Amino acid sequence: MSTTATFQVSGMTCGHCEMSVREEVSEIPGVQVDEVDHGSGTLRVSSDQPVDEAAVIAAVAEAGYSAQRA
Amino acid sequence: MSTTATFQVSGMTCGHCEMSVREEVSEIPGVQVDEVDHGSGTLRVSSDQPVDEAAVIAAVAEAGYSAQRA
């Protein structure tokens, strides 16, 4: 069974931005990116373990954007 | 001596977009990208030969944007 977490990401303007966020967040062990949408700023991830919120926010920052738990 | 040509590019929203345009246009033999700016939509290139306008426009289209000679 997997848990899902949704984040609000600021600053994404296009599909390239989505791709950057997807790449960084996908590098977190056990975390899968289910949705990234620059229009709504939505990032939805899932994991078999409880999602490490701080790790996701740090990965988004690494990509150059800011996220908060939605 | 090199010639310069400026194009107006529509649809670039961020630095990733600039990078995509730069990569495609740089693949045109003899053409150097001097400036790409998503804010103003400016693409400025130079070449030792007269710049092949159609090749530049096609390269920008390949990157997913549209250009016209400014």
Backbone of each chain as nested JSON, in Angstrom:
{
  "chains": [
    {"id": "A", "residues": [
      {"number": 1, "name": "MET", "atoms": {"N": [0.843, -1.196, 0.0], "CA": [0.0, 0.0, 0.0], "C": [0.879, 1.246, 0.0]}},
      {"number": 2, "name": "SER", "atoms": {"N": [0.487, 2.247, -0.768], "CA": [1.321, 3.445, -0.837], "C": [0.577, 4.66, -0.308]}},
      {"number": 3, "name": "THR", "atoms": {"N": [1.353, 5.578, 0.231], "CA": [0.775, 6.836, 0.675], "C": [1.057, 7.901, -0.363]}},
      {"number": 4, "name": "THR", "atoms": {"N": [0.204, 8.889, -0.388], "CA": [0.307, 9.959, -1.371], "C": [0.454, 11.28, -0.625]}},
      {"number": 5, "name": "ALA", "atoms": {"N": [1.238, 12.189, -1.197], "CA": [1.336, 13.525, -0.618], "C": [1.303, 14.54, -1.745]}},
      {"number": 6, "name": "THR", "atoms": {"N": [0.639, 15.647, -1.5], "CA": [0.528, 16.688, -2.507], "C": [1.212, 17.955, -2.011]}},
      {"number": 7, "name": "PHE", "atoms": {"N": [1.938, 18.578, -2.912], "CA": [2.668, 19.804, -2.589], "C": [2.274, 20.893, -3.578]}},
      {"number": 8, "name": "GLN", "atoms": {"N": [2.404, 22.123, -3.11], "CA": [2.178, 23.275, -3.976], "C": [3.545, 23.85, -4.321]}},
      {"number": 9, "name": "VAL", "atoms": {"N": [3.866, 23.893, -5.617], "CA": [5.183, 24.358, -6.064], "C": [5.042, 25.709, -6.752]}},
      {"number": 10, "name": "SER", "atoms": {"N": [5.878, 26.654, -6.356], "CA": [5.857, 27.987, -6.966], "C": [6.984, 28.131, -7.975]}},
      {"number": 11, "name": "GLY", "atoms": {"N": [6.698, 28.799, -9.063], "CA": [7.754, 29.203, -9.982], "C": [7.871, 28.394, -11.259]}},
      {"number": 12, "name": "MET", "atoms": {"N": [7.151, 27.282, -11.359], "CA": [7.234, 26.516, -12.609], "C": [6.432, 27.227, -13.698]}},
      {"number": 13, "name": "THR", "atoms": {"N": [7.054, 27.396, -14.857], "CA": [6.366, 28.11, -15.936], "C": [6.122, 27.263, -17.169]}},
      {"number": 14, "name": "CYS", "atoms": {"N": [6.743, 26.096, -17.26], "CA": [6.605, 25.321, -18.501], "C": [6.933, 23.852, -18.262]}},
      {"number": 15, "name": "GLY", "atoms": {"N": [6.84, 23.087, -19.32], "CA": [7.101, 21.656, -19.22], "C": [8.521, 21.319, -18.821]}},
      {"number": 16, "name": "HIS", "atoms": {"N": [9.466, 22.201, -19.186], "CA": [10.857, 21.965, -18.77], "C": [10.976, 22.061, -17.258]}},
      {"number": 17, "name": "CYS", "atoms": {"N": [10.249, 23.005, -16.699], "CA": [10.261, 23.175, -15.239], "C": [9.702, 21.918, -14.572]}},
      {"number": 18, "name": "GLU", "atoms": {"N": [8.605, 21.418, -15.122], "CA": [8.017, 20.178, -14.59], "C": [9.044, 19.057, -14.63]}},
      {"number": 19, "name": "MET", "atoms": {"N": [9.779, 18.978, -15.73], "CA": [10.754, 17.905, -15.911], "C": [11.872, 18.019, -14.875]}},
      {"number": 20, "name": "SER", "atoms": {"N": [12.317, 19.239, -14.606], "CA": [13.369, 19.445, -13.601], "C": [12.905, 18.988, -12.227]}},
      {"number": 21, "name": "VAL", "atoms": {"N": [11.687, 19.359, -11.877], "CA": [11.142, 18.968, -10.575], "C": [10.993, 17.445, -10.515]}},
      {"number": 22, "name": "ARG", "atoms": {"N": [10.462, 16.878, -11.587], "CA": [10.263, 15.431, -11.635], "C": [11.594, 14.691, -11.445]}},
      {"number": 23, "name": "GLU", "atoms": {"N": [12.613, 15.162, -12.132], "CA": [13.925, 14.501, -12.032], "C": [14.477, 14.517, -10.616]}},
      {"number": 24, "name": "GLU", "atoms": {"N": [14.44, 15.688, -9.997], "CA": [15.021, 15.811, -8.658], "C": [14.233, 15.007, -7.627]}},
      {"number": 25, "name": "VAL", "atoms": {"N": [12.913, 15.11, -7.689], "CA": [12.09, 14.43, -6.686], "C": [12.161, 12.914, -6.876]}},
      {"number": 26, "name": "SER", "atoms": {"N": [12.297, 12.476, -8.13], "CA": [12.387, 11.038, -8.403], "C": [13.662, 10.418, -7.841]}},
      {"number": 27, "name": "GLU", "atoms": {"N": [14.639, 11.256, -7.552], "CA": [15.898, 10.73, -6.999], "C": [15.785, 10.356, -5.519]}},
      {"number": 28, "name": "ILE", "atoms": {"N": [14.698, 10.769, -4.867], "CA": [14.512, 10.392, -3.462], "C": [14.148, 8.91, -3.415]}},
      {"number": 29, "name": "PRO", "atoms": {"N": [14.928, 8.108, -2.681], "CA": [14.665, 6.675, -2.661], "C": [13.24, 6.358, -2.218]}},
      {"number": 30, "name": "GLY", "atoms": {"N": [12.563, 5.535, -3.008], "CA": [11.222, 5.081, -2.645], "C": [10.103, 6.02, -3.029]}},
      {"number": 31, "name": "VAL", "atoms": {"N": [10.455, 7.205, -3.521], "CA": [9.422, 8.181, -3.859], "C": [9.157, 8.161, -5.358]}},
      {"number": 32, "name": "GLN", "atoms": {"N": [7.87, 8.1, -5.709], "CA": [7.477, 8.122, -7.114], "C": [6.684, 9.399, -7.382]}},
      {"number": 33, "name": "VAL", "atoms": {"N": [6.973, 10.054, -8.503], "CA": [6.242, 11.266, -8.864], "C": [5.029, 10.871, -9.697]}},
      {"number": 34, "name": "ASP", "atoms": {"N": [3.852, 11.181, -9.201], "CA": [2.626, 10.824, -9.905], "C": [2.137, 11.949, -10.805]}},
      {"number": 35, "name": "GLU", "atoms": {"N": [2.384, 13.179, -10.397], "CA": [1.888, 14.305, -11.19], "C": [2.723, 15.542, -10.902]}},
      {"number": 36, "name": "VAL", "atoms": {"N": [3.068, 16.263, -11.964], "CA": [3.641, 17.602, -11.817], "C": [2.941, 18.468, -12.837]}},
      {"number": 37, "name": "ASP", "atoms": {"N": [2.387, 19.572, -12.406], "CA": [1.664, 20.449, -13.335], "C": [2.034, 21.907, -13.077]}},
      {"number": 38, "name": "HIS", "atoms": {"N": [2.662, 22.508, -14.076], "CA": [3.097, 23.895, -13.866], "C": [1.916, 24.859, -13.843]}},
      {"number": 39, "name": "GLY", "atoms": {"N": [0.809, 24.476, -14.482], "CA": [-0.347, 25.366, -14.512], "C": [-0.921, 25.581, -13.123]}},
      {"number": 40, "name": "SER", "atoms": {"N": [-1.146, 24.496, -12.433], "CA": [-1.732, 24.573, -11.09], "C": [-0.662, 24.612, -9.996]}},
      {"number": 41, "name": "GLY", "atoms": {"N": [0.583, 24.288, -10.363], "CA": [1.653, 24.206, -9.374], "C": [1.602, 22.943, -8.531]}},
      {"number": 42, "name": "THR", "atoms": {"N": [0.843, 21.965, -9.004], "CA": [0.664, 20.737, -8.224], "C": [1.815, 19.752, -8.408]}},
      {"number": 43, "name": "LEU", "atoms": {"N": [2.292, 19.222, -7.292], "CA": [3.227, 18.093, -7.307], "C": [2.615, 17.017, -6.424]}},
      {"number": 44, "name": "ARG", "atoms": {"N": [2.387, 15.827, -6.995], "CA": [1.811, 14.737, -6.227], "C": [2.758, 13.556, -6.295]}},
      {"number": 45, "name": "VAL", "atoms": {"N": [3.117, 13.056, -5.132], "CA": [4.063, 11.947, -5.063], "C": [3.457, 10.806, -4.261]}},
      {"number": 46, "name": "SER", "atoms": {"N": [3.999, 9.634, -4.449], "CA": [3.58, 8.508, -3.622], "C": [4.789, 7.694, -3.2]}},
      {"number": 47, "name": "SER", "atoms": {"N": [4.584, 6.928, -2.143], "CA": [5.68, 6.164, -1.569], "C": [5.105, 5.015, -0.743]}},
      {"number": 48, "name": "ASP", "atoms": {"N": [5.86, 3.935, -0.692], "CA": [5.428, 2.821, 0.157], "C": [5.601, 3.173, 1.632]}},
      {"number": 49, "name": "GLN", "atoms": {"N": [6.578, 4.017, 1.895], "CA": [6.813, 4.522, 3.246], "C": [6.091, 5.869, 3.378]}},
      {"number": 50, "name": "PRO", "atoms": {"N": [5.887, 6.346, 4.614], "CA": [5.387, 7.721, 4.763], "C": [6.317, 8.678, 4.018]}},
      {"number": 51, "name": "VAL", "atoms": {"N": [5.75, 9.608, 3.282], "CA": [6.554, 10.509, 2.453], "C": [7.346, 11.478, 3.334]}},
      {"number": 52, "name": "ASP", "atoms": {"N": [8.649, 11.556, 3.068], "CA": [9.52, 12.479, 3.798], "C": [9.35, 13.874, 3.21]}},
      {"number": 53, "name": "GLU", "atoms": {"N": [8.482, 14.634, 3.878], "CA": [8.098, 15.957, 3.374], "C": [9.314, 16.866, 3.157]}},
      {"number": 54, "name": "ALA", "atoms": {"N": [10.225, 16.852, 4.122], "CA": [11.399, 17.73, 4.032], "C": [12.276, 17.352, 2.84]}},
      {"number": 55, "name": "ALA", "atoms": {"N": [12.369, 16.05, 2.564], "CA": [13.186, 15.601, 1.437], "C": [12.588, 16.067, 0.112]}},
      {"number": 56, "name": "VAL", "atoms": {"N": [11.264, 16.027, 0.027], "CA": [10.596, 16.48, -1.199], "C": [10.812, 17.976, -1.391]}},
      {"number": 57, "name": "ILE", "atoms": {"N": [10.618, 18.736, -0.321], "CA": [10.793, 20.189, -0.403], "C": [12.234, 20.533, -0.772]}},
      {"number": 58, "name": "ALA", "atoms": {"N": [13.193, 19.781, -0.226], "CA": [14.607, 20.02, -0.549], "C": [14.9, 19.685, -2.013]}},
      {"number": 59, "name": "ALA", "atoms": {"N": [14.295, 18.627, -2.517], "CA": [14.52, 18.234, -3.918], "C": [13.947, 19.285, -4.866]}},
      {"number": 60, "name": "VAL", "atoms": {"N": [12.779, 19.806, -4.52], "CA": [12.175, 20.852, -5.35], "C": [13.066, 22.096, -5.335]}},
      {"number": 61, "name": "ALA", "atoms": {"N": [13.61, 22.418, -4.171], "CA": [14.522, 23.56, -4.06], "C": [15.766, 23.336, -4.915]}},
      {"number": 62, "name": "GLU", "atoms": {"N": [16.239, 22.095, -4.93], "CA": [17.41, 21.743, -5.742], "C": [17.134, 22.021, -7.227]}},
      {"number": 63, "name": "ALA", "atoms": {"N": [15.899, 21.791, -7.626], "CA": [15.499, 22.051, -9.01], "C": [15.317, 23.547, -9.29]}},
      {"number": 64, "name": "GLY", "atoms": {"N": [15.283, 24.347, -8.231], "CA": [15.199, 25.785, -8.415], "C": [13.831, 26.386, -8.112]}},
      {"number": 65, "name": "TYR", "atoms": {"N": [12.989, 25.645, -7.408], "CA": [11.633, 26.114, -7.117], "C": [11.348, 25.957, -5.633]}},
      {"number": 66, "name": "SER", "atoms": {"N": [10.211, 26.479, -5.193], "CA": [9.882, 26.291, -3.789], "C": [8.565, 25.546, -3.655]}},
      {"number": 67, "name": "ALA", "atoms": {"N": [8.514, 24.69, -2.638], "CA": [7.338, 23.852, -2.43], "C": [6.884, 23.931, -0.987]}},
      {"number": 68, "name": "GLN", "atoms": {"N": [5.589, 23.754, -0.802], "CA": [5.068, 23.546, 0.545], "C": [3.985, 22.474, 0.474]}},
      {"number": 69, "name": "ARG", "atoms": {"N": [3.782, 21.794, 1.571], "CA": [2.773, 20.755, 1.623], "C": [1.402, 21.373, 1.367]}},
      {"number": 70, "name": "ALA", "atoms": {"N": [0.641, 20.803, 0.455], "CA": [-0.663, 21.383, 0.108], "C": [-1.74, 20.841, 1.048]}}
    ]},
    {"id": "B", "residues": [
      {"number": 1, "name": "MET", "atoms": {"N": [34.83, 38.66, -40.734], "CA": [33.731, 39.549, -40.324], "C": [32.453, 38.74, -40.207]}},
      {"number": 2, "name": "SER", "atoms": {"N": [31.668, 38.979, -39.183], "CA": [30.443, 38.201, -39.018], "C": [29.213, 39.077, -39.154]}},
      {"number": 3, "name": "THR", "atoms": {"N": [28.158, 38.454, -39.613], "CA": [26.875, 39.143, -39.685], "C": [26.008, 38.714, -38.512]}},
      {"number": 4, "name": "THR", "atoms": {"N": [25.108, 39.58, -38.129], "CA": [24.233, 39.322, -36.99], "C": [22.787, 39.361, -37.463]}},
      {"number": 5, "name": "ALA", "atoms": {"N": [21.953, 38.528, -36.877], "CA": [20.519, 38.579, -37.183], "C": [19.746, 38.435, -35.891]}},
      {"number": 6, "name": "THR", "atoms": {"N": [18.677, 39.19, -35.776], "CA": [17.844, 39.141, -34.571], "C": [16.456, 38.61, -34.923]}},
      {"number": 7, "name": "PHE", "atoms": {"N": [15.968, 37.743, -34.059], "CA": [14.656, 37.13, -34.25], "C": [13.813, 37.379, -33.012]}},
      {"number": 8, "name": "GLN", "atoms": {"N": [12.505, 37.382, -33.236], "CA": [11.554, 37.48, -32.135], "C": [10.958, 36.09, -31.93]}},
      {"number": 9, "name": "VAL", "atoms": {"N": [11.149, 35.547, -30.728], "CA": [10.683, 34.194, -30.443], "C": [9.484, 34.255, -29.487]}},
      {"number": 10, "name": "SER", "atoms": {"N": [8.435, 33.54, -29.826], "CA": [7.241, 33.484, -28.973], "C": [7.212, 32.203, -28.166]}},
      {"number": 11, "name": "GLY", "atoms": {"N": [6.786, 32.297, -26.937], "CA": [6.48, 31.107, -26.15], "C": [7.507, 30.72, -25.105]}},
      {"number": 12, "name": "MET", "atoms": {"N": [8.68, 31.365, -25.116], "CA": [9.672, 31.022, -24.079], "C": [9.237, 31.621, -22.748]}},
      {"number": 13, "name": "THR", "atoms": {"N": [9.246, 30.787, -21.7], "CA": [8.803, 31.291, -20.4], "C": [9.885, 31.276, -19.329]}},
      {"number": 14, "name": "CYS", "atoms": {"N": [10.994, 30.609, -19.594], "CA": [12.001, 30.492, -18.527], "C": [13.365, 30.15, -19.105]}},
      {"number": 15, "name": "GLY", "atoms": {"N": [14.326, 30.004, -18.237], "CA": [15.684, 29.704, -18.656], "C": [15.822, 28.36, -19.357]}},
      {"number": 16, "name": "HIS", "atoms": {"N": [14.956, 27.405, -18.996], "CA": [15.01, 26.121, -19.689], "C": [14.621, 26.294, -21.158]}},
      {"number": 17, "name": "CYS", "atoms": {"N": [13.646, 27.144, -21.384], "CA": [13.206, 27.414, -22.758], "C": [14.356, 28.042, -23.548]}},
      {"number": 18, "name": "GLU", "atoms": {"N": [15.034, 28.992, -22.922], "CA": [16.182, 29.625, -23.577], "C": [17.221, 28.573, -23.945]}},
      {"number": 19, "name": "MET", "atoms": {"N": [17.44, 27.632, -23.036], "CA": [18.452, 26.6, -23.243], "C": [18.064, 25.712, -24.422]}},
      {"number": 20, "name": "SER", "atoms": {"N": [16.787, 25.376, -24.518], "CA": [16.322, 24.54, -25.632], "C": [16.54, 25.236, -26.968]}},
      {"number": 21, "name": "VAL", "atoms": {"N": [16.196, 26.517, -27.011], "CA": [16.376, 27.283, -28.248], "C": [17.859, 27.377, -28.581]}},
      {"number": 22, "name": "ARG", "atoms": {"N": [18.658, 27.67, -27.571], "CA": [20.101, 27.799, -27.786], "C": [20.692, 26.508, -28.35]}},
      {"number": 23, "name": "GLU", "atoms": {"N": [20.289, 25.386, -27.775], "CA": [20.825, 24.101, -28.231], "C": [20.493, 23.83, -29.694]}},
      {"number": 24, "name": "GLU", "atoms": {"N": [19.229, 24.02, -30.05], "CA": [18.816, 23.711, -31.428], "C": [19.467, 24.642, -32.433]}},
      {"number": 25, "name": "VAL", "atoms": {"N": [19.47, 25.939, -32.115], "CA": [20.003, 26.914, -33.076], "C": [21.521, 26.754, -33.214]}},
      {"number": 26, "name": "SER", "atoms": {"N": [22.168, 26.36, -32.116], "CA": [23.625, 26.168, -32.156], "C": [24.032, 25.0, -33.04]}},
      {"number": 27, "name": "GLU", "atoms": {"N": [23.076, 24.122, -33.34], "CA": [23.397, 22.974, -34.198], "C": [23.491, 23.35, -35.675]}},
      {"number": 28, "name": "ILE", "atoms": {"N": [23.048, 24.553, -36.014], "CA": [23.166, 24.983, -37.412], "C": [24.636, 25.295, -37.694]}},
      {"number": 29, "name": "PRO", "atoms": {"N": [25.22, 24.644, -38.696], "CA": [26.646, 24.845, -38.964], "C": [26.982, 26.319, -39.197]}},
      {"number": 30, "name": "GLY", "atoms": {"N": [27.978, 26.807, -38.49], "CA": [28.459, 28.173, -38.689], "C": [27.695, 29.234, -37.928]}},
      {"number": 31, "name": "VAL", "atoms": {"N": [26.601, 28.84, -37.284], "CA": [25.782, 29.828, -36.578], "C": [26.099, 29.803, -35.083]}},
      {"number": 32, "name": "GLN", "atoms": {"N": [26.314, 30.988, -34.543], "CA": [26.598, 31.118, -33.118], "C": [25.46, 31.888, -32.451]}},
      {"number": 33, "name": "VAL", "atoms": {"N": [25.019, 31.413, -31.302], "CA": [23.949, 32.112, -30.578], "C": [24.592, 33.131, -29.632]}},
      {"number": 34, "name": "ASP", "atoms": {"N": [24.266, 34.389, -29.841], "CA": [24.845, 35.452, -29.016], "C": [23.96, 35.804, -27.83]}},
      {"number": 35, "name": "GLU", "atoms": {"N": [22.656, 35.679, -28.025], "CA": [21.74, 36.057, -26.945], "C": [20.413, 35.342, -27.119]}},
      {"number": 36, "name": "VAL", "atoms": {"N": [19.887, 34.825, -26.019], "CA": [18.5, 34.342, -25.991], "C": [17.905, 34.868, -24.701]}},
      {"number": 37, "name": "ASP", "atoms": {"N": [16.781, 35.542, -24.805], "CA": [16.16, 36.107, -23.604], "C": [14.66, 35.849, -23.629]}},
      {"number": 38, "name": "HIS", "atoms": {"N": [14.201, 35.06, -22.65], "CA": [12.772, 34.728, -22.646], "C": [11.909, 35.917, -22.27]}},
      {"number": 39, "name": "GLY", "atoms": {"N": [12.493, 36.87, -21.524], "CA": [11.721, 38.047, -21.111], "C": [11.286, 38.879, -22.302]}},
      {"number": 40, "name": "SER", "atoms": {"N": [12.239, 39.187, -23.153], "CA": [11.951, 40.011, -24.326], "C": [11.625, 39.173, -25.552]}},
      {"number": 41, "name": "GLY", "atoms": {"N": [11.918, 37.879, -25.499], "CA": [11.715, 37.025, -26.667], "C": [12.807, 37.175, -27.714]}},
      {"number": 42, "name": "THR", "atoms": {"N": [13.902, 37.791, -27.335], "CA": [14.98, 38.062, -28.29], "C": [15.884, 36.856, -28.517]}},
      {"number": 43, "name": "LEU", "atoms": {"N": [16.156, 36.589, -29.773], "CA": [17.192, 35.632, -30.158], "C": [18.128, 36.353, -31.117]}},
      {"number": 44, "name": "ARG", "atoms": {"N": [19.411, 36.414, -30.742], "CA": [20.379, 37.102, -31.605], "C": [21.466, 36.098, -31.96]}},
      {"number": 45, "name": "VAL", "atoms": {"N": [21.711, 35.959, -33.233], "CA": [22.717, 35.001, -33.702], "C": [23.718, 35.713, -34.601]}},
      {"number": 46, "name": "SER", "atoms": {"N": [24.876, 35.093, -34.751], "CA": [25.857, 35.621, -35.696], "C": [26.475, 34.483, -36.484]}},
      {"number": 47, "name": "SER", "atoms": {"N": [27.04, 34.845, -37.617], "CA": [27.6, 33.854, -38.522], "C": [28.605, 34.533, -39.44]}},
      {"number": 48, "name": "ASP", "atoms": {"N": [29.599, 33.78, -39.866], "CA": [30.554, 34.324, -40.835], "C": [29.916, 34.444, -42.214]}},
      {"number": 49, "name": "GLN", "atoms": {"N": [28.947, 33.56, -42.466], "CA": [28.18, 33.618, -43.711], "C": [26.895, 34.389, -43.432]}},
      {"number": 50, "name": "PRO", "atoms": {"N": [26.216, 34.823, -44.49], "CA": [24.878, 35.391, -44.268], "C": [24.012, 34.38, -43.519]}},
      {"number": 51, "name": "VAL", "atoms": {"N": [23.289, 34.84, -42.518], "CA": [22.511, 33.932, -41.679], "C": [21.337, 33.348, -42.468]}},
      {"number": 52, "name": "ASP", "atoms": {"N": [21.205, 32.023, -42.436], "CA": [20.104, 31.344, -43.11], "C": [18.856, 31.446, -42.229]}},
      {"number": 53, "name": "GLU", "atoms": {"N": [18.046, 32.441, -42.561], "CA": [16.884, 32.779, -41.738], "C": [15.939, 31.585, -41.565]}},
      {"number": 54, "name": "ALA", "atoms": {"N": [15.705, 30.87, -42.657], "CA": [14.773, 29.736, -42.607], "C": [15.309, 28.641, -41.692]}},
      {"number": 55, "name": "ALA", "atoms": {"N": [16.624, 28.447, -41.702], "CA": [17.227, 27.411, -40.849], "C": [17.072, 27.778, -39.379]}},
      {"number": 56, "name": "VAL", "atoms": {"N": [17.215, 29.05, -39.071], "CA": [17.063, 29.5, -37.681], "C": [15.618, 29.306, -37.229]}},
      {"number": 57, "name": "ILE", "atoms": {"N": [14.685, 29.718, -38.072], "CA": [13.267, 29.586, -37.734], "C": [12.895, 28.114, -37.553]}},
      {"number": 58, "name": "ALA", "atoms": {"N": [13.444, 27.255, -38.408], "CA": [13.172, 25.82, -38.304], "C": [13.759, 25.245, -37.014]}},
      {"number": 59, "name": "ALA", "atoms": {"N": [14.937, 25.704, -36.636], "CA": [15.572, 25.21, -35.412], "C": [14.772, 25.634, -34.182]}},
      {"number": 60, "name": "VAL", "atoms": {"N": [14.289, 26.853, -34.199], "CA": [13.462, 27.329, -33.083], "C": [12.174, 26.51, -33.003]}},
      {"number": 61, "name": "ALA", "atoms": {"N": [11.604, 26.195, -34.16], "CA": [10.392, 25.363, -34.197], "C": [10.688, 23.975, -33.645]}},
      {"number": 62, "name": "GLU", "atoms": {"N": [11.858, 23.462, -33.975], "CA": [12.275, 22.148, -33.472], "C": [12.319, 22.159, -31.939]}},
      {"number": 63, "name": "ALA", "atoms": {"N": [12.704, 23.296, -31.375], "CA": [12.747, 23.427, -29.913], "C": [11.357, 23.603, -29.318]}},
      {"number": 64, "name": "GLY", "atoms": {"N": [10.371, 23.871, -30.173], "CA": [8.997, 23.963, -29.696], "C": [8.447, 25.379, -29.598]}},
      {"number": 65, "name": "TYR", "atoms": {"N": [9.12, 26.319, -30.284], "CA": [8.693, 27.717, -30.217], "C": [8.583, 28.273, -31.623]}},
      {"number": 66, "name": "SER", "atoms": {"N": [8.08, 29.507, -31.738], "CA": [8.006, 30.078, -33.074], "C": [8.802, 31.367, -33.125]}},
      {"number": 67, "name": "ALA", "atoms": {"N": [9.451, 31.589, -34.267], "CA": [10.323, 32.759, -34.424], "C": [10.002, 33.475, -35.713]}},
      {"number": 68, "name": "GLN", "atoms": {"N": [10.215, 34.769, -35.684], "CA": [10.21, 35.52, -36.934], "C": [11.357, 36.523, -36.887]}},
      {"number": 69, "name": "ARG", "atoms": {"N": [11.83, 36.901, -38.074], "CA": [12.913, 37.866, -38.138], "C": [12.443, 39.176, -37.511]}},
      {"number": 70, "name": "ALA", "atoms": {"N": [13.248, 39.745, -36.613], "CA": [12.841, 40.981, -35.934], "C": [13.263, 42.186, -36.762]}}
    ]}
  ]
}
